[in-house]
Amino acid sequence: MNNIPIKNEVKSILAKKGLTMTHVVELINNNRSSDNKTSVQNLNNKLTRESIKYTEMVELANVLGFDIKWIPR
C-alpha cells in the first residue's frame, strides 16, 4: 500500500503539470454552483488532514486529467 500522504501526491502532480493550487481551485469552482465554492486554504487543509471526501477527490482528479480506478490485486 502507498504510504505517501495525499497532499504530497497532489503537489507532485501539480508540479509535473505546471499548475498552481490557485488555478486548480479555479477549475474546480468553475464546475460548482456559487454557493458551493471552495478556496485554496480549504482544499489545502483537507489534503493536509487527509479529510478530503471521495467525491472531492474525484472532482480534483477530473480537473487534473486523471481517473480514479479500483484495480483488483
N, C-alpha and C positions, 0 to 999 in steps of 0.2 A: 504494500500500500504506500502511496505517495505521502510523505510527511512534510512536504513543503507547504508553508502557510499560503492560503489562497491569495492573500494580498501580494505576496512575492510573485506568484504565478501571473496574476493580472498585470502587475507592474512590468514584468518581463515581456509580456505580450505587447503592452503599450509601447515600450521602448523599441521593440523589434518593428512595430508598425509606424513608429514616429508620431504617436498620438499622445496627447496630454489627457489627464483625468478630466480637465475642464471641457475639452472637446467631446469626450465620451459622454459626459453628463448632458451636454447639449444635445447629442444624438439621442440619448435615452429620453430626454424631456420632449423632443420633437414628436415622439410616438405616444406621449401621455397627455391626459386631459389637464387642464390648467389647475385643477385642484389636487393633482397627484404628482406634482413636480418633485424632483429630488435636488440635492445640492452636492457639490464635491465633498464637503465636510461629512454629510450624511453617508454617502457611499463609502468614503474612506473609513469612517468609523465602523460601518458594518463589515467591511473587509478586514479591518484590524481585529475586531472582536470575533470574527468568523460567525456573525449572526445574520448574514445575508440570506434571504429566503430563496428557495429553489427557483421560484418564478422570476425573481430579480436576477438571479444568476443566468437563467435562460435569456432574459432580456439583454443582459450585459454581453453574453456570448454572441447573441444575434447582431448587435451593433458592431462587434469586433470581427464579424465574419466567421464565427465558429458555430458548430453544432455540438450539443452535449449528447453523447450516446452511451447507452448502457450496453456494455460488451461482456458476454459471458466469459468466465475464466476457463 
